[in-house]
Amino acid sequence: TLLFTAEIALRELCDVGKTPFGKRDVFVTGEGKITSERVKASVLPGSLDFQLKRDNGVIEIEDILVLQTTDGQFIYSRSPGVGVDENDVRVVMDFEAPNAGGHAWLNSGSYVARRTLDLEKKMLTLKVYDVSGVEVSDDAVTIEKPKDQPAQSWDYRTKGASEKRG
């Protein structure tokens, strides 16, 4: 179920260049608008989108976003993503909301997003879905890191024993 759409202006595009892991870009955001019935918030300026393009075309991203709700509370999101190319990046959304706030329900559940980046319009879009009740099938997208590139020292997380690929 579509939870919300975030349209986030890009304020600064930082081309870090070729690194030992691939081509690195950092996008610093301007303000972002969230369209949703359930999530009443906006994305604060200064949020970050880190993009790594591997030599084989695979995209790895990490988004660090701060949302501000209409009642003045803050929601933190740090989320990894991966895609077969720049046009199909899938993100596992992780939210940290105040326990006492109206958005505390974001602290539980399972959320994913599709990320699109329009450099010409300087716009990053996240379509965030609640997949808490979705059964995972075995027809997963397979993405491989190039064998000749070193592992990054901060690998995000590893799959838990009860998790399925999907």
C-alpha positions in Angstrom: 0.0 0.0 0.0 1.4 3.4 -1.0 2.1 5.2 2.3 3.4 8.5 1.0 5.3 10.2 -1.9 8.1 12.5 -1.0 9.3 15.0 -3.6 12.6 16.4 -2.5 14.4 19.3 -4.1 18.2 18.8 -4.6 20.1 21.8 -3.3 23.7 20.7 -4.0 25.1 17.9 -6.2 28.6 16.8 -5.0 30.6 14.7 -7.5 33.1 13.0 -5.3 34.5 11.1 -8.3 35.9 7.6 -8.7 36.7 5.9 -5.4 38.0 2.4 -4.6 34.3 1.3 -4.5 33.0 3.0 -7.6 31.7 6.5 -8.7 30.5 8.4 -5.6 27.9 11.3 -5.6 26.4 13.0 -2.6 23.2 14.9 -3.0 22.3 17.5 -0.3 18.6 18.3 -0.3 16.5 21.3 -0.1 13.0 21.2 1.3 10.8 18.2 0.5 7.0 17.9 0.2 5.2 14.7 1.4 1.9 13.8 -0.1 -0.1 11.5 2.2 -3.2 10.9 4.1 -1.4 9.2 7.0 2.0 10.9 7.2 1.6 14.6 7.9 5.2 15.9 7.5 7.8 17.5 5.2 11.4 16.6 4.5 13.8 19.1 6.1 16.5 20.8 4.0 20.0 19.4 4.5 19.0 15.7 4.3 21.4 13.6 2.4 21.4 11.0 -0.4 24.7 9.1 -0.9 24.9 7.3 -4.3 27.6 4.8 -5.3 27.7 3.6 -8.9 29.6 0.4 -9.2 31.7 -0.5 -12.4 29.0 -3.0 -13.4 26.2 -0.3 -13.3 24.7 -1.4 -10.0 23.6 1.5 -7.8 23.9 1.5 -4.0 22.4 4.4 -2.0 22.0 5.5 1.6 19.4 8.2 2.4 19.5 10.1 5.7 16.3 12.1 6.0 14.8 14.2 8.7 11.0 14.7 8.5 9.1 17.3 10.5 5.5 16.6 11.3 2.8 19.2 11.1 2.6 19.2 14.9 6.4 20.0 15.2 7.9 16.6 15.9 10.8 15.1 14.1 11.2 11.7 12.4 14.6 10.3 11.5 15.1 7.9 8.6 18.3 6.2 7.6 17.7 3.8 4.7 19.8 1.7 2.3 18.9 0.9 -1.2 20.2 -0.9 -4.3 19.3 -1.1 -7.9 20.3 -2.8 -11.1 20.7 0.8 -12.6 19.8 4.4 -11.8 16.2 3.9 -13.1 15.3 1.1 -10.6 16.5 1.7 -7.1 14.7 0.0 -4.3 15.0 1.2 -0.7 14.4 -0.4 2.6 12.9 2.4 4.7 13.8 2.6 8.4 12.0 5.2 10.6 12.6 6.4 14.1 9.7 8.4 15.4 8.9 9.7 18.9 7.1 7.0 21.0 4.7 9.6 22.3 3.9 11.2 19.0 1.1 10.6 16.4 3.6 8.9 14.0 4.9 6.3 16.5 3.3 3.6 14.4 6.2 4.1 11.9 8.5 2.5 14.4 7.0 -0.9 13.6 6.0 -2.4 10.3 7.9 -3.0 7.1 8.4 -0.2 4.6 10.1 -0.1 1.2 10.4 2.6 -1.4 11.2 3.2 -5.1 13.7 6.0 -5.6 13.9 8.1 -8.7 16.4 10.8 -9.3 15.9 13.5 -12.0 19.1 15.5 -12.2 17.8 17.8 -14.9 14.9 18.9 -12.6 17.1 18.5 -9.5 14.4 16.4 -7.9 14.6 13.2 -5.8 11.3 11.2 -5.4 10.6 8.4 -3.0 7.4 6.4 -3.3 7.1 4.7 0.1 5.0 1.6 0.6 3.8 -0.3 3.6 4.6 -4.0 2.9 4.0 -5.3 6.4 1.4 -7.9 5.2 3.1 -8.9 1.9 4.4 -12.4 1.4 7.9 -12.6 -0.1 8.2 -14.7 -3.2 11.3 -16.5 -4.4 11.6 -14.5 -7.7 14.1 -12.0 -6.2 16.2 -9.5 -8.2 19.8 -10.6 -8.0 22.5 -7.9 -7.7 26.2 -8.7 -7.5 29.0 -6.5 -6.5 32.0 -6.5 -8.8 34.6 -9.0 -7.6 37.5 -6.7 -8.2 36.3 -4.0 -5.9 36.9 -4.1 -2.1 34.1 -4.4 0.4 33.1 -1.2 2.1 34.1 -1.0 5.7 30.6 0.1 6.9 28.4 -2.7 5.3 24.9 -1.7 6.4 23.6 -5.0 7.7 23.4 -8.7 7.1 20.4 -10.9 6.5 18.8 -12.3 9.6 18.2 -16.1 9.9 14.5 -15.7 9.5 14.6 -13.3 6.5 13.9 -14.4 2.9 15.5 -12.8 -0.1 13.1 -10.5 -1.9 
